[in-house]
Amino acid sequence: MMSGKNWHSRKSCIFLKKFVIDMDQNPLLQRISVNPQVCFGKPCIRGTRIWVSLILDMLASETSIEEILESYPHLKREDILACITYGSVMSHENYVEVHFDAA
């Protein structure tokens, strides 16, 4: 799914720092677009200006997929799953430092 190269010549890829996500490996990722001219280049659900991060934030705050689809009736369940997939792929190489108290 990810290549160690920092370049790729195919159109169906998203470039992320040192790694390339091959969109052909997971069809759900084809539902995500990254365009520097749209939403400041933030990953969006293809054909919309709805950020992947917005959907992930909603899911993290316990909004159900059904509730999201009610709020955004033009989206499909696969769009939500694509956002989850994108977040999963991103976490393979990127992470957020989380601080915790030692027991």
Secondary structure by P-SEA (a helix, b strand, c coil): cccccccccccccccccccccccccccccccbbbbccccccccccccccccaaaaaaaaaacccaaaaaaacccccaaaaaaaaaaaaaaacccccbbbbbcc
